[in-house]
Each structure stands twice: as structure tokens, then as C-alpha cells.
Amino acid sequence: MLLAIDIGNTNTVLGVFEGERMVHSWRVKTDARHTADELMLMFRGLLGDLEITGISGCSTVPAALRELRTMLARYWPNVPTVLVEPGIKTGVALLIDNPKEIGSDRIVNTLAAHHLVHGPAIVVDFGTSTNFDVVSGKGEFLGGALAPGIEISLDALAARAAQLRTVELIAPRSPIGKNTVEALQSGILFGFAGQVDGLVRRIAKTLHPADANAVTVIATGGLAPLMVEHAETITRHEPDLTLIGLRLIYDRNI
């Protein structure tokens, strides 16, 4: 079985594949202070008796990537491992000014999106930041846009406004909030949906001027379930997009 590990700024997502089929997945909080030994304790608790025969991983958190590399060398030294970093074959051309700036998760998502749709696509990754990754019809990474994430925006608003507070992220009764909680819920959910729709429409017109509707818009990330029913431009929800990409990269390198 292949273990795919995606360590993000907020959450760490693990998936176990049997061939092309994912049979188990977990989502836990990322703590960049975890040591290699602590990571292994957590992984063993989740994996139980599953026999891992291969590992593919990526991380946007340098400290976590370092400890992950140490953990793999210490506890799984004989298991074939691929970590997405320079020198790894991804098959994704990076058509941007400075390829070294791109997070490994965005490259992995590009590969997975092209594998799933075989055409132009926009990946909207709802995480600590909201990433808009633009994929050409040939599977090239063309760039994109970055915006503040939903949760950090809400936290910042609560921290800077004395009479506002964090609220449960659910849809209010109406876009017109009748109290402070509903007003915040409306502004966050419908406001971010509007941001997504506006950016996606602009990007899609640039990516495919002849027919912007031919661009597939894929939502992924931990906060995607909040937005898929409110953002009109999202056409597909793939919660395991990064894990799928990690499986594909493992197959290309082992």
C-alpha cells in the first residue's frame, strides 16, 4: 500500500492507496514543532497494522518537511520514498518567472487536475491561503492568484474589531444579516464566494478566450466543503486532489 502525506500550514492529510483506489484517509492538525518521533507516534496510531510498501509526500512547511525526512529515514528506511522537491520528476512544466517560488502542493495539484480533466483547469485550494492554480490544456502550470484564507480573515477581523468575534462558518438565513453573527456569516461565506467567482471568471477568460466555460474549476482543501455550494463557478469538488497527485508522482519516480 502507498502512503501519501501532505503537510500543509494548517492541516496534515494522509491517504493510503491500494493501486489507484484510496482505501483510507485522515486529516489532522499540523504542528511544525513536532519531532520525527512524535510524527511517527501519530502516524502509527492512524495506520495501525496497515502494511506500507511505498511513501510519497510533500510539505509547504520547511520545519515539518525536515522532521518528516528524518522520520522516514529512521523508521521506514527500506520503504521506497518520494518527497516532492527539486530533482523529482513531476511532468509539470512551470511557465512562470521563478519556478523556485512555487509550493510543492501547487505542482502536485496541477498534475492531479490535468490527470482528472485532460483540459484547461483552475484549481481553487481553500486552505490557510486561498490558492488559484491555473493549468493549461497540456498540463502546464501557468501561474495563478493568492488570497487570504477564510479562517485567517475571520480571525483577523475578530482580533481587530472590538465588537466582532469568531462565528460558526455556516450559511445564514439570508444574505442580509439580522444580527452580528448572521452579518459575519454572510460577509465571510458569500463574500468569499463572490471573490472566487470574480477571480475565476477573469482567469478563465484569459486562459481560454474562445470559451471560458470550457475551463474546469476544481475545489479542494480543508475549507472547500464550505464554499462549493455558494461559489457558482466551481464545477467539481475533489477533496483528495493533492493525495491523488502524490500517487501519480510516486508512480513516475519509482
C-alpha positions in Angstrom: 0.0 0.0 0.0 1.1 3.5 -0.8 1.1 6.2 1.9 0.6 9.7 0.6 1.4 12.6 3.1 0.5 16.2 2.5 1.7 18.5 5.3 0.2 22.0 5.0 0.4 25.1 7.1 -2.9 24.2 8.9 -3.6 20.5 8.4 -1.8 17.3 7.6 -3.6 15.0 5.3 -2.7 11.3 4.9 -4.1 8.8 2.4 -3.5 5.1 1.8 -3.8 3.8 -1.8 -4.3 0.2 -2.9 -3.4 0.6 -6.6 -5.3 3.6 -7.8 -8.0 3.4 -5.2 -7.8 5.3 -1.9 -8.8 3.0 0.9 -8.2 5.2 4.0 -7.6 8.9 4.6 -7.1 11.1 7.7 -6.9 14.9 8.4 -5.0 16.1 11.5 -3.7 19.5 12.7 -0.2 20.4 11.6 2.2 21.3 14.3 5.6 22.5 13.0 7.1 21.8 16.4 6.5 18.0 16.2 9.7 16.0 16.2 10.3 13.0 13.9 9.5 10.7 16.8 6.2 12.5 17.6 5.3 12.3 13.9 5.9 8.6 13.9 3.7 8.0 17.0 0.9 9.9 15.3 1.3 8.0 12.0 1.4 4.6 13.8 -1.7 5.4 15.7 -3.6 6.2 12.5 -2.1 3.5 10.3 -2.4 0.6 12.8 -1.4 -2.7 11.1 -1.6 -1.4 7.5 1.5 -2.6 5.6 3.1 0.3 3.8 5.2 -0.5 0.8 5.7 3.0 -0.6 5.6 6.6 0.6 5.0 9.8 -1.3 5.0 13.2 0.5 5.1 17.0 0.2 5.1 19.9 2.5 5.0 23.7 2.4 6.3 23.9 6.0 10.1 23.6 6.0 10.5 22.5 9.6 7.8 19.8 9.2 9.5 18.6 5.9 12.8 18.3 7.7 11.3 16.2 10.5 9.3 14.1 8.0 12.5 13.3 6.2 14.2 12.3 9.5 11.2 10.2 10.5 11.2 8.3 7.2 14.9 7.6 7.3 14.7 6.4 10.9 11.5 4.3 10.9 10.9 3.3 7.3 14.5 3.2 5.8 13.7 0.3 3.5 10.4 1.7 2.1 10.7 3.4 -1.3 10.0 7.1 -0.7 9.4 10.1 -2.9 9.4 13.6 -1.5 8.4 16.4 -3.9 11.4 18.7 -4.1 13.9 19.8 -6.8 15.0 16.8 -8.9 11.8 14.9 -8.6 10.1 14.1 -11.9 6.6 15.6 -12.0 6.0 16.1 -15.7 4.6 19.6 -14.9 6.2 22.4 -16.8 6.3 25.6 -14.7 5.7 28.5 -17.1 6.3 31.3 -14.5 9.0 33.8 -13.8 10.7 32.0 -10.9 9.8 28.3 -10.6 11.6 28.1 -7.2 8.9 30.2 -5.6 6.1 27.6 -6.2 5.0 25.5 -3.3 5.2 21.8 -4.0 1.5 21.3 -3.2 0.6 23.6 -6.2 2.7 21.5 -8.5 1.1 18.3 -7.2 -2.4 19.8 -7.6 -1.6 20.8 -11.2 -0.6 17.2 -12.1 -3.7 15.7 -10.5 -6.0 18.3 -12.1 -4.7 17.5 -15.6 -4.9 13.8 -14.9 -8.6 14.1 -14.0 -9.9 16.5 -16.7 -7.3 16.4 -19.5 -8.1 20.0 -20.4 -7.7 23.6 -19.1 -8.5 23.9 -15.4 -8.4 26.2 -12.4 -7.7 24.6 -9.0 -9.1 26.6 -6.1 -7.4 25.3 -2.9 -9.2 26.5 0.2 -6.6 26.4 3.0 -4.6 28.8 5.1 -4.5 30.9 1.9 -6.9 30.5 -1.0 -4.8 29.5 -4.0 -5.9 29.7 -7.6 -3.7 27.5 -9.7 -4.1 27.7 -13.5 -3.5 24.6 -15.5 -3.2 24.7 -19.3 -4.8 22.1 -21.6 -1.3 20.5 -21.8 -0.9 20.2 -18.1 1.4 23.1 -17.6 1.4 25.3 -14.5 0.7 28.9 -15.8 0.6 30.8 -12.5 -2.4 31.9 -10.6 -3.5 34.1 -7.7 -3.2 34.0 -4.0 -5.7 35.5 -1.5 -6.1 35.4 2.3 -7.8 32.2 3.6 -11.3 32.2 5.0 -10.3 31.3 8.6 -7.4 33.7 8.9 -9.5 36.5 7.5 -12.2 35.8 10.1 -9.6 35.6 12.9 -8.1 38.9 11.8 -11.5 40.6 11.7 -12.3 39.4 15.2 -8.9 40.5 16.5 -9.0 44.0 15.1 -12.7 44.9 15.7 -13.7 45.2 19.4 -17.3 44.3 18.9 -16.9 41.4 16.5 -16.0 37.8 17.2 -15.4 34.5 15.5 -18.5 32.7 14.4 -19.5 29.3 13.2 -19.0 29.1 9.4 -22.4 28.1 8.2 -24.8 29.8 5.8 -27.0 32.4 7.4 -30.8 32.6 6.8 -30.3 35.4 4.3 -27.5 37.4 2.8 -29.0 40.3 4.7 -27.8 39.5 8.3 -30.3 40.4 11.0 -27.7 40.2 13.8 -24.0 40.4 14.2 -23.5 36.6 13.8 -25.5 36.4 10.6 -23.9 39.5 9.2 -20.4 38.0 9.7 -21.5 34.7 8.2 -22.9 36.4 5.2 -19.8 38.6 4.7 -17.5 35.6 5.1 -19.3 32.9 3.1 -21.0 35.0 0.4 -18.1 37.5 0.3 -15.5 34.8 -0.4 -17.9 33.1 -2.9 -18.0 36.3 -4.8 -14.3 36.7 -4.6 -13.8 33.2 -6.0 -16.4 33.7 -8.8 -14.9 37.1 -9.8 -11.3 35.8 -9.9 -12.3 32.5 -11.7 -14.2 34.3 -14.4 -11.3 36.7 -15.1 -8.8 33.9 -15.1 -10.9 31.6 -17.3 -11.4 34.4 -19.9 -7.7 34.8 -20.1 -6.9 31.1 -20.1 -9.5 30.1 -22.8 -10.7 33.3 -24.6 -12.7 31.3 -27.1 -14.9 29.6 -24.5 -14.3 30.4 -20.8 -16.9 27.8 -19.9 -14.6 25.0 -21.2 -12.4 25.6 -18.2 -13.0 23.1 -15.4 -12.9 24.6 -11.9 -11.9 22.2 -9.2 -12.3 23.0 -5.5 -10.0 21.3 -2.9 -8.6 21.9 0.5 -10.0 21.6 4.0 -12.4 24.5 3.7 -13.7 23.6 0.2 -16.9 22.0 1.6 -17.9 25.4 3.0 -17.7 27.0 -0.5 -18.8 24.5 -3.1 -22.5 25.3 -2.8 -22.1 29.0 -2.7 -19.5 29.7 -5.4 -21.3 29.5 -8.8 -18.1 28.9 -10.9 -16.9 25.7 -9.1 -17.7 22.7 -11.3 -16.0 19.9 -9.4 -15.0 19.1 -5.8 -12.0 16.9 -5.3 -11.1 16.7 -1.5 -8.2 14.3 -2.2 -6.7 16.2 -5.1 -3.2 16.6 -3.6 -3.1 12.9 -2.4 -4.0 11.8 -6.0 -1.2 13.9 -7.3 1.2 12.4 -4.8 0.3 8.9 -6.0 0.9 10.0 -9.6 4.3 11.4 -8.7 5.3 8.3 -6.9 4.5 6.2 -10.0 6.6 8.5 -12.1 9.7 8.2 -9.9 9.7 4.6 -8.5 
